[in-house]
Amino acid sequence: MGISRTPFREALRELAAEGFVMLSPNQGVVVRSVSAENIKEVLQIRSVLDGLAARLATYVITEEEIKELESYNKKMEKLASKKDVFAYSEVDIKFHKFIANICQNKRLIKIRKNISSQALRYRVSSLRIPGRLQKTIKKHLNIVEAIKAKDPKRADRMGREHSENALKNIINHIKIKVKDNT
């Protein structure tokens, strides 16, 4: 690969720490499969972090940042109409990252970054579920409205509900795929 062993080993350790691979002394590196339980665990944690980030953002957000959040939603609406799931996913990531950065809690930002990298494994397949893009846009609008209204409890609830809804959709999608394959 044209790189020395040290950065390669460090990258493998990080992938193992994030749950993507398993380091086995006799087998080397084994890529972990995605299970419904893995998805559930990651999104449960993410829902709490997203709710907390939205709640904390209500205390410090500026008018300029609210406009930025609204522009992310407009971009997602355009991408949803084009059914461009990959571009939509990228803007969605930026939207949630922006809220986390607004909240100014450095530990939350770091933990959420780790959790979000794990959630990327199934983000795109979740967004391909029919009607999912439009539902996500509505959830984002609810989050922005709660933050804009400086309503920390509602912002927290909307942030959590958004991730919990994603979890339900992904789990249902997995169950449907399993039934189709039997």
C-alpha positions in Angstrom: 0.0 0.0 0.0 3.0 2.3 0.1 2.8 3.2 3.8 4.8 2.1 6.8 3.5 -0.4 9.3 3.1 2.0 12.2 0.3 4.1 10.6 -1.3 1.0 9.2 -1.4 -0.7 12.6 -2.7 2.4 14.2 -5.5 2.6 11.7 -6.4 -1.0 12.4 -6.4 -0.4 16.2 -8.8 2.6 15.6 -11.1 0.5 13.4 -11.1 -2.2 16.1 -11.9 0.4 18.8 -14.8 1.6 16.8 -16.1 -1.9 16.3 -15.5 -2.2 12.5 -12.9 -5.0 12.7 -11.8 -7.6 15.2 -8.1 -8.2 15.8 -7.4 -11.9 16.4 -4.0 -13.1 17.3 -4.2 -16.3 15.1 -6.5 -15.0 12.3 -5.3 -11.4 11.8 -8.0 -8.9 11.1 -11.6 -9.9 10.6 -14.2 -7.4 9.4 -17.2 -7.5 11.7 -20.6 -8.0 10.2 -23.4 -5.5 10.9 -26.1 -6.9 13.1 -29.4 -5.5 14.2 -28.0 -5.4 17.7 -25.0 -3.4 16.7 -27.2 -0.9 14.9 -29.5 -0.7 17.9 -26.7 0.0 20.3 -25.1 2.7 18.2 -28.3 4.5 17.4 -29.5 4.4 21.0 -26.4 6.2 22.1 -26.6 8.6 19.1 -30.2 9.5 19.9 -29.2 10.7 23.4 -26.2 12.6 22.1 -28.2 14.3 19.3 -30.9 15.2 21.8 -28.4 16.7 24.2 -26.6 18.6 21.4 -29.9 20.1 20.2 -30.8 21.0 23.8 -27.4 22.7 24.4 -27.6 24.5 21.1 -30.8 26.3 22.1 -28.8 28.2 24.7 -26.0 29.5 22.4 -27.2 29.5 18.8 -27.1 32.7 16.8 -29.4 33.9 14.1 -26.7 33.3 11.5 -26.4 29.7 12.7 -30.2 29.2 12.5 -30.0 30.4 8.9 -27.2 27.9 8.2 -29.3 25.0 9.6 -32.3 26.1 7.5 -30.0 26.2 4.4 -29.0 22.6 5.1 -32.7 21.6 5.2 -33.3 23.4 1.8 -30.3 21.6 0.3 -31.7 18.2 1.6 -35.1 19.0 0.2 -33.6 19.6 -3.3 -31.5 16.4 -3.1 -34.5 14.4 -1.9 -36.5 15.5 -4.9 -33.6 14.3 -7.1 -33.4 11.1 -5.0 -29.7 11.6 -4.6 -29.2 9.6 -1.5 -25.4 9.9 -1.3 -25.4 13.7 -1.6 -28.3 13.9 0.8 -26.5 11.7 3.3 -23.4 14.0 3.1 -25.6 17.1 3.8 -27.4 15.2 6.6 -24.1 14.5 8.3 -23.1 18.1 8.0 -26.4 19.2 9.5 -26.0 17.0 12.6 -22.3 17.8 13.0 -23.2 21.6 12.8 -25.7 21.2 15.7 -23.1 19.3 17.7 -20.5 22.0 17.0 -22.9 24.7 18.0 -23.5 23.2 21.4 -19.8 23.7 22.2 -19.4 20.6 24.4 -16.1 19.2 23.2 -16.6 15.7 24.8 -20.0 15.4 23.2 -18.5 16.4 19.9 -15.8 13.8 20.2 -18.0 11.0 21.3 -20.6 11.8 18.7 -17.9 11.7 16.0 -16.9 8.2 17.0 -20.5 7.0 17.2 -21.4 8.7 13.9 -18.6 7.0 12.1 -20.1 3.7 13.2 -23.6 4.7 12.1 -22.2 5.5 8.6 -22.2 1.8 7.9 -26.0 1.7 7.5 -26.9 5.4 6.9 -27.3 5.2 3.1 -29.3 1.9 3.2 -31.6 3.6 5.7 -32.1 6.6 3.5 -33.1 4.3 0.5 -36.2 3.1 2.3 -39.2 4.5 0.4 -40.4 7.8 1.9 -37.5 8.0 4.3 -36.0 11.2 2.9 -39.2 13.1 3.3 -39.7 11.9 6.8 -36.1 12.9 7.7 -36.6 16.4 6.3 -39.7 16.8 8.5 -37.7 15.6 11.6 -35.0 18.1 10.7 -37.5 20.9 10.5 -38.8 20.0 13.9 -35.3 20.1 15.4 -34.6 23.5 13.8 -37.9 24.9 14.9 -37.3 23.8 18.5 -33.8 25.2 18.5 -35.0 28.4 16.9 -37.8 28.7 19.6 -35.0 28.3 22.2 -37.0 25.4 23.7 -34.4 23.0 25.1 -36.8 20.3 26.2 -38.5 20.1 22.8 -35.1 20.3 21.0 -33.8 17.4 23.0 -37.0 15.4 22.4 -36.9 16.1 18.6 -33.2 15.2 18.4 -33.8 11.9 20.2 -37.0 11.1 18.2 -35.1 11.6 14.9 -32.4 9.1 15.8 -34.9 6.7 17.3 -37.1 6.9 14.2 -34.0 6.1 12.1 -33.4 3.1 14.3 -37.0 1.8 13.9 -36.8 2.2 10.1 -33.4 0.4 9.8 -34.5 -2.5 12.0 -37.8 -2.8 10.0 -35.8 -2.7 6.8 -33.4 -5.4 8.0 -36.4 -7.6 9.0 -38.0 -7.1 5.5 -34.7 -8.0 3.8 -34.3 -11.1 6.0 -37.9 -12.2 5.1 -37.2 -11.6 1.4 -34.1 -13.8 1.5 -35.8 -16.8 3.1 
